[in-house]
Amino acid sequence: MNRTFHANITWYQYVYLVLIGLLAFWMLWIKAILLAVLCMLLLVFLIERFIHTTYTITTDNLLKIYLGRFAKIRPIRIEDIITIERRQSPLGKLTNTSFVLIQYGINKYVSVLPVKEAEFIELLEKNRYLLRTQKHTDTES
């Protein structure tokens, strides 16, 4: 059974949306219609991305990262995952944001912000362990 984790929307993403919305409103106010339309399109794109970002761990051993309707699904094979680390934002206590950093190849990284980080990491580690033990028993046979 596939398990889907929704993305956590951080406080600075909300601030970013408010600023872009205020900029769009200001552009309408000063009658810069073309710039206002561009800001509104950016706002729609960002809202779509923030709301619909999901991370799905499938039964066929894939981690599918879905970043909304305007982006392709990024599949990552669980057996290719090298490390899974829980990290803090580089700004430290200022942002108080943690994320999960996944290395899935040589110099290939992806950071994810699942709502339930502990469950997400636990399920990925469990699937990685099962794949390793399955490979190990297959080579012994």
Contact map, one row per residue, 1 for C-alpha under 8 A:
111000000000000000000000000000000000000000000000000000000110000000000000000000000000000000000000000000000000000000000000000000000000000000000
111100000000000000000000000000000000000000000000000000011110000000000000000000000000000000000000000000000000000000000000000000000000000000000
111110000000000000000000000000000000000000000000000000011100000000000000000000000000000000000000000000000000000000000000000000000000000000000
011111000000000000000000000000000000000000000000000001111000000000000000000000000000000000000000000000000000000000000000000000000000000000000
001111100000000000000000000000000000000000000000000001110000000000000000000000000000000000000000000000000000000001110001000000000000000000000
000111110000000000000000000000000000000000000000000111100000000000000000000000000000000000000000000000000000000001100000000000000000000000000
000011111000000000000000000000000000000000000000011111100000000000000000000000000000000000000000000000000000000111100000000000000000000000000
000001111100000000000000000000000000000000000000000000000000000000000000000000000000000000000000000000000000000011100000000000000000000000000
000000111110110000000000000000000000000000000000011000000000000000000000000000000000000000000000000000000000000010000000000000000000000000000
000000011111110000000000000000000000000000000000000000000000000000000000000000000000000000000000100000000000000000000000000000000000000000000
000000001111111000000000000000000000000000000000000000000000000000000000000000000000000000000000000000000000000000000000000000000000000000000
000000000111111100000000000000000000000000000000000000000000000000000000000000000000000000000000000000000000000000000000000000000000000000000
000000001111111110000000000000000000000000000000000000000000000000000000000000000000000000000000000000000000000000000000000000000000000000000
000000001111111111000000000000000000000000000000000000000000000000000000000000000000000000000000000000000000000000000000000000000000000000000
000000000011111111100000000000000000000000000000000000000000000000000000000000000000000000000000000000000000000000000000000000000000000000000
000000000001111111110000000000000000000000000000000000000000000000000000000000000000000000000000000000000000000000000000000000000000000000000
000000000000111111111000000000000000000000100110000000000000000000000000000000000000000000000000000000000000000000000000000000000000000000000
000000000000011111111100000000000000000000000000000000000000000000000000000000000000000000000000000000000000000000000000000000000000000000000
000000000000001111111110000000000000000000000000000000000000000000000000000000000000000000000000000000000000000000000000000000000000000000000
000000000000000111111111000000000000001101100000000000000000000000000000000000000000000000000000000000000000000000000000000000000000000000000
000000000000000011111111100000000000001100100000000000000000000000000000000000000000000000000000000000000000000000000000000000000000000000000
000000000000000001111111110000000000000000000000000000000000000000000000000000000000000000000000000000000000000000000000000000000000000000000
000000000000000000111111111000000001001000000000000000000000000000000000000000000000000000000000000000000000000000000000000000000000000000000
000000000000000000011111111100000011101100000000000000000000000000000000000000000000000000000000000000000000000000000000000000000000000000000
000000000000000000001111111110000001000000000000000000000000000000000000000000000000000000000000000000000000000000000000000000000000000000000
000000000000000000000111111111000001000000000000000000000000000000000000000000000000000000000000000000000000000000000000000000000000000000000
000000000000000000000011111111111011000000000000000000000000000000000000000000000000000000000000000000000000000000000000000000000000000000000
000000000000000000000001111111111001000000000000000000000000000000000000000000000000000000000000000000000000000000000000000000000000000000000
000000000000000000000000111111110000000000000000000000000000000000000000000000000000000000000000000000000000000000000000000000000000000000000
000000000000000000000000011111110000000000000000000000000000000000000000000000000000000000000000000000000000000000000000000000000000000000000
000000000000000000000000001111111000000000000000000000000000000000000000000000000000000000000000000000000000000000000000000000000000000000000
000000000000000000000000001111111111000000000000000000000000000000000000000000000000000000000000000000000000000000000000000000000000000000000
000000000000000000000000001100111111100000000000000000000000000000000000000000000000000000000000000000000000000000000000000000000000000000000
000000000000000000000000000000011111110000000000000000000000000000000000000000000000000000000000000000000000000000000000000000000000000000000
000000000000000000000001001000011111111000000000000000000000000000000000000000000000000000000000000000000000000000000000000000000000000000000
000000000000000000000011111100011111111100000000000000000000000000000000000000000000000000000000000000000000000000000000000000000000000000000
000000000000000000000001000000001111111110000000000000000000000000000000000000000000000000000000000000000000000000000000000000000000000000000
000000000000000000000000000000000111111111000000000000000000000000000000000000000000000000000000000000000000000000000000000000000000000000000
000000000000000000011011000000000011111111100000000000000000000000000000000000000000000000000000000000000000000000000000000000000000000000000
000000000000000000011001000000000001111111110000000000000000000000000000000000000000000000000000000000000000000000000000000000000000000000000
000000000000000000000000000000000000111111111000000000000000000000000000000000000000000000000000000000000000000000000000000000000000000000000
000000000000000000010000000000000000011111111100000000000000000000000000000000000000000000000000000000000000000000000000000000000000000000000
000000000000000010011000000000000000001111111110000000000000000000000000000000000000000000000000000000000000000000000000000000000000000000000
000000000000000000000000000000000000000111111111000000000000000000000000000000000000000000000000000000000000000000000000000000000000000000000
000000000000000000000000000000000000000011111111100000000000000000000100000000000000000000000000000000000000000000000000000000000000000000000
000000000000000010000000000000000000000001111111110000000000000000000000000000000000000000000000000000000000000000000000000000000000000000000
000000000000000010000000000000000000000000111111111000000000000000000000000000000000000000000000000000000000000000000000000000000000000000000
000000000000000000000000000000000000000000011111111100000000000000011000000000000000000000000000000000000000000000000000000000000000000000000
000000000000000000000000000000000000000000001111111110000000000000111100000000000000000000000000000000000000000000000000000000000000000000000
000000101000000000000000000000000000000000000111111110000000000000110000000000000000000000000000000000000000000000000000000000000000000000000
000000101000000000000000000000000000000000000011111110000000000000010000000000000000000000000000000000000000000000000000000000000000000000000
000001100000000000000000000000000000000000000001111111000000000001111000000000000000000000000000000000000000000000000000000000000000000000000
000001100000000000000000000000000000000000000000111111100000000011110000000000000000000000000000000000000000000000000000000000000000000000000
000111100000000000000000000000000000000000000000000111110000000011100000000000000000000000000000000000000000000001000000000000000000000000000
000111100000000000000000000000000000000000000000000011111000001111000000000000000000000000000000000000000000000001000000000000000000000000000
011110000000000000000000000000000000000000000000000001111100011111000000000000000000000000000000000000000000000000000000000000000000000000000
011100000000000000000000000000000000000000000000000000111110111100000000000000000000000000000000000000000000000000000000000100000000000000000
111000000000000000000000000000000000000000000000000000011111111100000000000000000000000000000000000000000000000000000000000000000000000000000
110000000000000000000000000000000000000000000000000000001111110000000000000000000000000000000000000000000000000000000000000000000000000000000
000000000000000000000000000000000000000000000000000000000111110000000000000000000000000000000000000000000000000000000000000000000000000000000
000000000000000000000000000000000000000000000000000000001111111000000000000011100000000000000000000000000000000000000000000000100000000000000
000000000000000000000000000000000000000000000000000000011111111100000000001111000000000000000000000000000000000000000000000000000000000000000
000000000000000000000000000000000000000000000000000000111100111110000000001111000000000000000000000000000000000000000000000000000000000000000
000000000000000000000000000000000000000000000000000000111100011111000000111100000000000000000000000000000000000000000000000000000000000000000
000000000000000000000000000000000000000000000000000011110000001111100000111000000000000000000000000000000000000000000000000000000000000000000
000000000000000000000000000000000000000000000000000111110000000111110011110000000000000000000000000000000000000000000000000000000000000000000
000000000000000000000000000000000000000000000000110111000000000011111111100000000000000000000000000000000000000000000000000000000000000000000
000000000000000000000000000000000000000000000001111110000000000001111110000000000000000000000000000000000000000000000000000000000000000000000
000000000000000000000000000000000000000000000001100100000000000000111111000000000000000000000000000000000000000000000000000000000000000000000
000000000000000000000000000000000000000000001000100000000000000000111111000000000000000000000000000000000000000000000000000000000000000000000
000000000000000000000000000000000000000000000000000000000000000001111111100000000000000000000000000000000000000000000000000000000000000000000
000000000000000000000000000000000000000000000000000000000000000001101111110000000000000000000000000000000000000000000000000000000000000000000
000000000000000000000000000000000000000000000000000000000000000111100011111000000000000000000000000000000000000000000000000000000000000000000
000000000000000000000000000000000000000000000000000000000000000111000001111100000000000000000000000000000000000000000000000000000000000000000
000000000000000000000000000000000000000000000000000000000000011110000000111110000000000000000000000000000000000000000000000000000000000000000
000000000000000000000000000000000000000000000000000000000000011100000000011111011000000000000000000000010000000000000000000000000000000000000
000000000000000000000000000000000000000000000000000000000000111000000000001111111000000000000000000000000000000000000000000000000000000000000
000000000000000000000000000000000000000000000000000000000000111000000000000111111000000000000000000000000000000000000000000100110000000000000
000000000000000000000000000000000000000000000000000000000000100000000000000011111000000000000000000000000000000000000000000000010011000000000
000000000000000000000000000000000000000000000000000000000000000000000000000111111100000000000000000000011000000000000000000000000000000000000
000000000000000000000000000000000000000000000000000000000000000000000000000111111111000000000000000001111000000000000000000000010000000000000
000000000000000000000000000000000000000000000000000000000000000000000000000000011111000000000000000001111000000000000000000000000000000000000
000000000000000000000000000000000000000000000000000000000000000000000000000000001111100000000000000001110000000000000000000000000000000000000
000000000000000000000000000000000000000000000000000000000000000000000000000000001111110000000000000111100000000000000000100010000000000000000
000000000000000000000000000000000000000000000000000000000000000000000000000000000011111000000000000111000000000000000000000000000000000000000
000000000000000000000000000000000000000000000000000000000000000000000000000000000001111100000000011110000000000000000000000000000000000000000
000000000000000000000000000000000000000000000000000000000000000000000000000000000000111110000000011110000000000000000000000000000000000000000
000000000000000000000000000000000000000000000000000000000000000000000000000000000000011111010001111000000000000000000000000000000000000000000
000000000000000000000000000000000000000000000000000000000000000000000000000000000000001111110011111000000000000000000000000000000000000000000
000000000000000000000000000000000000000000000000000000000000000000000000000000000000000111110000000000000000000000000000000000000000000000000
000000000000000000000000000000000000000000000000000000000000000000000000000000000000000011111110000000000000000000000000000000000000000000000
000000000000000000000000000000000000000000000000000000000000000000000000000000000000000111111111100000000000000000000000000000000000000000000
000000000000000000000000000000000000000000000000000000000000000000000000000000000000000000111111100000000000000000000000000000000000000000000
000000000000000000000000000000000000000000000000000000000000000000000000000000000000000000111111000000000000000000000000000000000000000000000
000000000000000000000000000000000000000000000000000000000000000000000000000000000000000010111111100000000000000000000000000000000000000000000
000000000000000000000000000000000000000000000000000000000000000000000000000000000000000110011111110000000000000000000000000000000000000000000
000000000100000000000000000000000000000000000000000000000000000000000000000000000000000110011011111000000000000000000000000000000000000000000
000000000000000000000000000000000000000000000000000000000000000000000000000000000000011110000001111100000000000010000000000000000000000000000
000000000000000000000000000000000000000000000000000000000000000000000000000000000000011110000000111110000000001111001000000000000000000000000
000000000000000000000000000000000000000000000000000000000000000000000000000000000001111000000000011111000000001111001000100000000000000000000
000000000000000000000000000000000000000000000000000000000000000000000000000000000001111000000000001111100000111100000000000000000000000000000
000000000000000000000000000000000000000000000000000000000000000000000000000000001111100000000000000111110000111100000000000000000000000000000
000000000000000000000000000000000000000000000000000000000000000000000000000000001111000000000000000011111111110000000000000000000000000000000
000000000000000000000000000000000000000000000000000000000000000000000000000100011110000000000000000001111101110000000000000000000000000000000
000000000000000000000000000000000000000000000000000000000000000000000000000000011100000000000000000000111111100000000000000000000000000000000
000000000000000000000000000000000000000000000000000000000000000000000000000000000000000000000000000000111111000000000000000000000000000000000
000000000000000000000000000000000000000000000000000000000000000000000000000000000000000000000000000000101111100000000000000000000000000000000
000000000000000000000000000000000000000000000000000000000000000000000000000000000000000000000000000000111111110000000000000000000000000000000
000000000000000000000000000000000000000000000000000000000000000000000000000000000000000000000000000011111011111000000000000000000000000000000
000000000000000000000000000000000000000000000000000000000000000000000000000000000000000000000000000011110001111100000000000000000000000000000
000000000000000000000000000000000000000000000000000000000000000000000000000000000000000000000000001111000000111110000000000000000000000000000
000000100000000000000000000000000000000000000000000000000000000000000000000000000000000000000000001111000000011111000000000000000000000000000
000000111000000000000000000000000000000000000000000000000000000000000000000000000000000000000000011100000000001111101000000000000000000000000
000011110000000000000000000000000000000000000000000001100000000000000000000000000000000000000000001100000000000111111001000000000000000000000
000011110000000000000000000000000000000000000000000000000000000000000000000000000000000000000000000000000000000011111000000000000000000000000
000010000000000000000000000000000000000000000000000000000000000000000000000000000000000000000000000000000000000001111111000000000000000000000
000000000000000000000000000000000000000000000000000000000000000000000000000000000000000000000000001100000000000011111111100000000000000000000
000000000000000000000000000000000000000000000000000000000000000000000000000000000000000000000000000000000000000000011111110000000000000000000
000000000000000000000000000000000000000000000000000000000000000000000000000000000000000000000000000000000000000000011111111000000000000000000
000010000000000000000000000000000000000000000000000000000000000000000000000000000000000000000000000000000000000001011111111100000000000000000
000000000000000000000000000000000000000000000000000000000000000000000000000000000001000000000000000100000000000000001111111110000000000000000
000000000000000000000000000000000000000000000000000000000000000000000000000000000000000000000000000000000000000000000111111111000000000000000
000000000000000000000000000000000000000000000000000000000000000000000000000000000000000000000000000000000000000000000011111111100000000000000
000000000000000000000000000000000000000000000000000000001000000000000000000001000000000000000000000000000000000000000001111111110000000000000
000000000000000000000000000000000000000000000000000000000000000000000000000000000001000000000000000000000000000000000000111111111000000000000
000000000000000000000000000000000000000000000000000000000000000000000000000000000000000000000000000000000000000000000000011111111100000000000
000000000000000000000000000000000000000000000000000000000000100000000000000001000000000000000000000000000000000000000000001111111110000000000
000000000000000000000000000000000000000000000000000000000000000000000000000001101000000000000000000000000000000000000000000111111111000000000
000000000000000000000000000000000000000000000000000000000000000000000000000000000000000000000000000000000000000000000000000011111111100000000
000000000000000000000000000000000000000000000000000000000000000000000000000000000000000000000000000000000000000000000000000001111111110000000
000000000000000000000000000000000000000000000000000000000000000000000000000000100000000000000000000000000000000000000000000000111111111000000
000000000000000000000000000000000000000000000000000000000000000000000000000000100000000000000000000000000000000000000000000000011111111100000
000000000000000000000000000000000000000000000000000000000000000000000000000000000000000000000000000000000000000000000000000000001111111110000
000000000000000000000000000000000000000000000000000000000000000000000000000000000000000000000000000000000000000000000000000000000111111111000
000000000000000000000000000000000000000000000000000000000000000000000000000000000000000000000000000000000000000000000000000000000011111111100
000000000000000000000000000000000000000000000000000000000000000000000000000000000000000000000000000000000000000000000000000000000001111111110
000000000000000000000000000000000000000000000000000000000000000000000000000000000000000000000000000000000000000000000000000000000000111111111
000000000000000000000000000000000000000000000000000000000000000000000000000000000000000000000000000000000000000000000000000000000000011111111
000000000000000000000000000000000000000000000000000000000000000000000000000000000000000000000000000000000000000000000000000000000000001111111
000000000000000000000000000000000000000000000000000000000000000000000000000000000000000000000000000000000000000000000000000000000000000111111
000000000000000000000000000000000000000000000000000000000000000000000000000000000000000000000000000000000000000000000000000000000000000011111
